[in-house]
């Protein structure tokens, strides 16, 4: 069971996952390795997390030393690389 599946099992049946389903590529990286994301706001780096409440959305949490706090991830954002062994490895585009 992935971290995303464990988290959704704890949330209960009253959670509206429509926003999460439209950005489903981020489920695999939820609370996982750092990722590199390309989208309308440009190239960004961080860890995929989620908001709380009955209608959650995916967030890109930046490092403490970065300017700003976090970005909401949507269907227009694409993961282009995943950090492993100290460097980013580009993934094949779908």
N, C-alpha and C positions, 0 to 999 in steps of 0.2 A: 504494500500500500504506500503510495507517495505521500509526501508532506501535505500536498494540496488535498488529497482524498481524506487524510486524517483530520485536517482542519475543518473541512466541510461536514464530516460526520459529527463533529462536536458542535457545530453551529445550529443544527436542527432543521426542521422541515419548513420553517417560515422565512427562509432566506431566498430572495429573488436573485438568481444567478444569471439573468439575461445579459448584463454587462460583462460578466466573466466569460460567458460562452462566446461572445463576439470577439473577445481577445484571447481565445483559447490557447494560442501558442505559448503563453506565459505560464500556464499551469505546470508544465514540466520543470520550470526553473524557480518555482515558488520556494522561498527560503533555501535556495541552493547556491550555486557558485555566482560570482560576479559576472555580469553580462554587459555587452556593448550593444546599444539600441540605436537604430536610425529611424527618424520620423520627422514630422513637421517642425519640431523644435531643434533639429540637427542631431549630431552624434552625442550620445550621453552614456555614462557608465554607472553601474550600481547593482543592487540586489533587488530582486522582485519580491514584493510584499503585498499586503492587502489591507484595505480600509475595514473598519468595523461597521456594524449596523445591519439592517435587513436587506440593503441593496449594495453589496460591496463592489469595489473596483480594484484593479491591480495598480500598484504604485512602484515606482523605481526609486529606491532609497539610495541617496548618494553617500559618499564618505563624509566624515565629520569635517575634514579640512576643505571640502568643496563649498562654493558659494551657493546659497539657496538651501531649500530643505528637501523636497521630493517632487516628482512629476507623476501625473496620472497617465497610465498606459492605456492605449485604445487600439482599435483594429488597424489604424494607419501606422502604428509603430511596429518595427520588425527587429528581431534579435539577429544581429549579424556576426557576433563572436561571443565565445564563452571563455572565461579565464580558468586556466588549469596549469598547474606547475609554474606559476609566476608569470605567465604570459597569456595573451588572448589568442585563441584559435578560432579562425573564421569557420562558420558552418555553411553548408551548401544551401543556397536559396531554393525555396519550394516553387 
